[in-house]
Amino acid sequence: MNFWKRLRFYGIGFGIGLMMVYAIFGTRSCVMPNEMKMQELVFQHFELSEKAKCKLRCIKRNEMLLKVELRHFEVDYDVSSPRKEPCGEYYVKPKKEFRSEHPYELVMIDCDTITRIDDIQILASTNTCTCQ
């Protein structure tokens, strides 16, 4: 068997191996658990409490804009209660590089297919919001 036949034989085996690896693993990607949880929370159906709706008006945002901005947020697991019964409670804050653009934090409650935004904590000191 000369060099070119061996190289072709090796190439065919290598190609079959690549196809098997792709079939087994597909298009998986490396996603951190924090990012995965934020994706889950954002893609579920949203419900806002009356208090959250009022505070959302104070910071001049609407529900659709909030959903778009949540890609710049992360879950703070130090103060969250993901195993709380009946629904997990997550404190969501902006990532470090986006804190100046988004001066608020959220309390989100995750129940199966519904994400309920319970409260919005506005961090700006010049805020004059009167929501209770």
C-alpha positions, 0 to 999 in steps of 0.5 A, a space after each residue: 500500500 503506497 502513501 496516497 492509498 494510506 492517506 485516502 484510507 486515513 481521510 475516509 476514516 477520519 471523515 466518518 469519525 467526524 460525522 459520528 461525533 457531530 451526530 452524537 454531540 450536534 450543535 451543543 455549545 458551552 453555556 454557563 448555568 447563570 446564562 442558561 437560567 437567564 435565557 430560561 427566565 426571559 423566554 418564559 411568559 412574563 407577568 408583572 405585579 402592580 408594584 413592578 408595573 408602577 416602577 417600570 413606568 418610573 424608569 420609563 421602560 415597557 415590558 418588551 424593552 425590559 425583555 430585551 434589556 434582560 440579556 445584559 443581566 445575571 442572576 445573583 445566586 448569593 441572595 436568590 432562593 432557587 429551591 424555594 417552594 412552590 416557586 424559585 425566587 431569583 434576584 437579577 442584577 445588571 452585569 458589571 459593564 452595564 450597571 450605568 445603563 440599567 440602574 435597577 435590579 429585579 426580583 423574579 419568581 420562576 414557576 414552571 412556564 411563567 416568570 413573575 416579576 415581583 419587584 423592581 429595585 431602582 438604584 438611582 439616587 435621583 429617583 422620585 418614584 412613589 410606588 409602594 
